[in-house]
Structure formats: C-alpha cells, structure tokens
Amino acid sequence: MRVTGVAASFTTLGNCVDGLVHSSARRDALTLARHRAFIAPRLIGSCGVLAALPLYVALRGAPNMLEAALFAWMVAPLALVYFLSRTGRYEAALILSATALSGLIAFLIWYTGTWSVAAWLLIVPLELALAGARHVKGEAENYHLLTQSMTDVISRHGRNGAVTFISPAAARLFAAAPDELMGRGLFDRVHVADRPAYLNALADAAAGQDCSLEFRVRSGQPTGFIWVEMRCAPLKSDAKAQEVVAVLRDISERKAQDEALNAARVELESAQAALMHVVATTQTISLSRKANAVSPLDLRTQVRKSA
C-alpha cells in the first residue's frame, strides 16, 4: 500500500511537471526531456524550502540578512520555472539560473568581504551556462536533422493510447501537422474497424510485450486511407504507468502488391477449376460415346434378323 502511494505521488508529480512544459517543447522528445530535467528539481527544491521556512522561523526566529538571501536564492528557481513554462526559452532560463547563482556569490563576497579569489567564481556559472546552452543547441540541431530525415514515424503514447510525442515525419505520412495528431488526434484517424486492435496493441506494449500491427489510417491520399505497420514496445520496464514508443511506416504499396498477388492467385485457381471442369466434361462425353457405339458384329446380326 505504501509503495502504491509513493508511485501515485511520483505519477502526480510527473503530471504536474508535464503540465508546466511549454507547448513548443512537447513536439520534440529531446527538448521535452530537457525542459522536464530543468523544471523538476527546481520545483521540488523550491517547494521544499517554502515548506520548511515556517518551521525554521519557529525554531530559529527571524532570519538575518545572510539567511534571508539564502532563502530568497533557494526560492528563486520558482520564477525560473514560471519563465520557462510561459516562454519555452530554455537557453535563456539556463543563463538566468546561472545569473542567480552569480548573484548569490556576489552577495556572499560583499557580505564577507573576501573579494580577492571569490570574484573569479562569478565567471564559472555564466561560462557553464553558456557552454551548456551551446551543447544543448548542437544536440537539438542534430536530433532535428535526424528526425526530419527519417521516413518512419516515431511516436510516444500513454497507457490510454494518447500521443504525447510524434516525429515530424508524421506530416508527410498522414498529411497533417504533428500538433493535430497529439492526444487523440492519431486515434481519430484510425479506421473504425481497426481501432480495437490498435488500442489492444498499445495496451499489450504498455504491459511489457513487444507487438506489431497493420491497420488503416486516414490520410491525404486519393483513396482516403493508407495501410500502416506499427511496431511498439514499452518505454519503461518498471512501474505500472508505462508509456509506449512506436515506429510507424507506410505499407500501402506492399498491401497493394499482396492484393494483386491474391487476385492473380484467385484468378489462376478459377482458371484451373474451369480447365478441370472442361477436361472432366470431355472425358464424360467420350465415355458416353463409347458406351453408345454399335460394333460391326452387332450390326450384321441386326441385319440378318430383319431379313
């Protein structure tokens, strides 16, 4: 029961963090992970400090200037979380975070009066922030280049089948913007007859089983629907609330070839059946003629009797 409660608490916290992620960061898995990693520790730490502040005041009394500055610095990440959640500007949030740390160091230098060596500490957080921003930007560019070059679609689903991420290749495959496929957008495009199998495949994958499925999806093609193959697997191997990662590819051409082969096979079987029927009929007619034929001896006997 205790484990279940802890797992539920982490699930609630994860949902809260996901709710704070800017909408522009939800389209890309790497960007989404970066935003989550920035928001979660700052949100937990600052909320913990705020919760402990009344107890600290009750035990120690009113804080002095140094303690107040420390508390203010530990609560400041909430403002950074709000900034990132409202604007989605990850690099700017990193720089502001480093600036806050630099401000604390500057205050400690002023408060203690040790200016000689401590002043160089101001350069460290800013340099780390800038280096991290450049590194993240480079990784993001490489990731975007990779996802845009892939023809297969990569998607991420919750246990209920809702899409939480889908790669840019979906725009070419489904003739729809990735935003339109988020949530229930992809499910609403699945052919009605294939929807139960689609949900069952995602549920099996969430339960830890790798599976594949072929189903029809509405697209911008003249036929209205295309055939898609989906291979899905669990994204995590622990906890009950698992997510699913899926790879989708267009198999309409293969399906058309299979249908052509099936049609040709049916036509060949039909032709073979017709040929066998003709052969059987010919044999029957031949046997019937042989049975009804009159031999020369029987013919002479009949002539003598008539004479």
Secondary structure by P-SEA (a helix, b strand, c coil): caaaaaaaaaaaaaaaaaaaccccccccaaaaaaaaaacaaaaaaaaaaaaaaaaaaaacccccaaaaaaaaaaaaaaaaaaaaaaccaaaaaaaaaaaaaaaaaaaaaaaacccccccaaaaaaaaaaaaaaaaaaaaaaaaaaaaaaccbbbbbbccccccccccccccccccccccccccccccccccccaaaaaaaaaaaaaacccccccccccccccccbbbbbbbbbbccccccbbbbbbbbbbaaaaaaaaaaaaaaaaaaaaaaaaaaaaaaaaaaaaaaaaaacccaaaaaaaaaaac
